[in-house]
Amino acid sequence: MATETISACTGSDLLQPISEITNLPLDQVNFVVCQLCALLTAVWFRLYLHPSKTSPFVRHVVATLLGIYFALFCFGWYALHFLLQSGITYGIMILTGVEHMHKYCLVVALGYLSFCQITRVYVFDYGMYSADFTGPMMVITQKITSVAFEIHDGMARKEDQLNQSQKLLAIRRMPSLLEYFSYNCNFMGILAGPTSSYNDYIAFIEGTPYRHRDLETKGKVNGKSRLNDPSPNTEVIRKLATCFISLLVFLSVCKVCPVERNVDDDFIATMPFYAQVVYLYLSMLTTRPKYYFVWTLADAINNAAGFGFNGYDSNGLPRWDLISNLRIMNIELATSFKVFLDNWNIQTAHWLKRVCYERCPYNPTAATFLLSAMWHGAYPGYYLTFLTGIVITLAARAVRHNVRPYFLGSPALKFVYDVITWAATQIAICYTVIPFVLLSVGPSLKFYRSWYFCIHIGCILLAIVLPVKPRHLRLKEQQPAVQPSLESTDSNQKQKAT
């Protein structure tokens, strides 16, 4: 009988035979198997620990203990970093008070994550690009900082100082230690996320979804009462099918177009530029299915537990996209840099917006990209990607504001514009993200030199030549346009009443 041992680097070696048979690293095998076990556990959790059958206390305890076990199985004693990071920041929240704790928690949580990422990269194994213990810490860092800012909004700021999103997410009481650890380390999201709002998670545990949300239709769709507990089975099966297809595509094509060939000397010297452009697109396209697999499986796990219900669509069908992390078709058919980013790693984008973009008084775009780079890790390729992303975002915004209006006159012109912007967006994304995959400065700069930094230069010129008004001025211009519409609506309602 095999004995289970836990090592510091790879967690349990119980699945070593599977690793040898599949020729995959043990940490990746452990990760996938734990996620599949989490999926089965989620079904059991929904059926046998339903809020109607047990208390929130039991659900919190079970979710937390299972999460810690899965983390230990995957990452060994490095999983204790998850508890330590959460424990330190909870102490900060209690000791420093609601006025400034959001700032301290952001610095400490991000600093702790960065320390672990730097030591893993530069002390242990530079270039290891597989499952590692800092991946879950990235999600926990999002949760820690989100809770701190939401408590600050709910307990230290006045209602009229909050926007609509902040009012919805504001936390009005301090979480207990159990609730805090359950939110950060539950088995459904500890390995791959996704991040969710604290209020949504607590509502799920207590069996009161939408308790804090204002439903416009008062719980009805097309005159029919909504189900309080719709079944997620159909959605889970659909997402598992997506996972299977994504995994199949990744395993079959990832080795056909290796990204590293983009910086191969013979390839650069012999291939015409148009062929290099096509190959760049194809090679980067093959890197996405592994993210589709991991994030869709994580979403399916939460849905199987009953978490992720987001109301009903216009046809009265339940939506299970509350914490979804991507929309694959929107990504592949994106016609702008913004649309791509809005549909890729959605929960991280929400976190960056709520923690940084909406609150930073100066250069929020640059600050958001910088925070994203720091959060992702210590590889210099990440910083090259996000610095390039700043330039391309500014250029894309300038083109959209100045060029797009000329193509809206007819459907034919709009179609031409969409085709051109789709091609430009896909190439710009690949150009931006390739340092993220190559990781190191040398290969990344070699690639950019082979392209003569053409997209960098073109985007800088576009951002300089095409004017775009600052965000606060655009918002001021939109307010007068909104006010008359509200007034006309009020007058129409009064006329109907009379």
Disulfide bonds with the S-S distance in Angstrom:
none
